[in-house]
Amino acid sequence: MKFQYKEDHPFEYRKKEGEKIRKKYPDRVPLASSTS
């Protein structure tokens, strides 16, 4: 199974987004999902 989001966005971008989400919601786990 290929993940389009992972292919479209480099690791550094995804890491930065995850850190931003963790700062905003420290008690939650960041999850990136795509719609079909």
C-alpha positions as a Python dict, from the first residue, in 0.01 Angstrom:
ca = {
    (1, 'M'): (0, 0, 0),
    (2, 'K'): (143, 339, -102),
    (3, 'F'): (76, 653, 97),
    (4, 'Q'): (34, 955, -129),
    (5, 'Y'): (81, 1210, 152),
    (6, 'K'): (413, 1053, 245),
    (7, 'E'): (527, 1061, -117),
    (8, 'D'): (412, 1422, -172),
    (9, 'H'): (562, 1573, 145),
    (10, 'P'): (927, 1529, 250),
    (11, 'F'): (1013, 1399, 595),
    (12, 'E'): (1124, 1740, 727),
    (13, 'Y'): (787, 1894, 635),
    (14, 'R'): (595, 1610, 798),
    (15, 'K'): (812, 1634, 1110),
    (16, 'K'): (754, 2010, 1135),
    (17, 'E'): (377, 1963, 1099),
    (18, 'G'): (378, 1696, 1370),
    (19, 'E'): (571, 1920, 1608),
    (20, 'K'): (328, 2206, 1544),
    (21, 'I'): (30, 1981, 1617),
    (22, 'R'): (195, 1843, 1933),
    (23, 'K'): (248, 2197, 2064),
    (24, 'K'): (-116, 2284, 2000),
    (25, 'Y'): (-255, 1957, 2140),
    (26, 'P'): (5, 1815, 2383),
    (27, 'D'): (-226, 1540, 2513),
    (28, 'R'): (-307, 1399, 2168),
    (29, 'V'): (-123, 1202, 1901),
    (30, 'P'): (-79, 1367, 1560),
    (31, 'L'): (-222, 1164, 1276),
    (32, 'A'): (-217, 1253, 908),
    (33, 'S'): (-480, 1076, 702),
    (34, 'S'): (-599, 1111, 348),
    (35, 'T'): (-949, 1075, 213),
    (36, 'S'): (-1031, 833, -64),
}
